[in-house]
């Protein structure tokens, strides 16, 4: 978690008790879906409808 946080917030120290909302909002979900070992797009379509 610390390494992931440092990638997103270079000038902001990571604290274990800090809320994760800003970190999660900063994630690039497109890149995560592209590189995931599972077909996340298919899961999303099945669960939430769509294409």
C-alpha positions, 0 to 999 in steps of 0.5 A: 500500500505504501509503494502504491500511495507514493506513486500517486502522492509523491509529496504526501507521506503515507500514514497507516490510519489515513483514509484511502478515498483520495488514493482510490480516486486517483487510481487509473482504472483503465490501466488496471483493467488493461493489465489485470490477469482476469477479464475485468471488462467481462465481469463489469458487463455481467454485473452492471450490464452494458456492451 
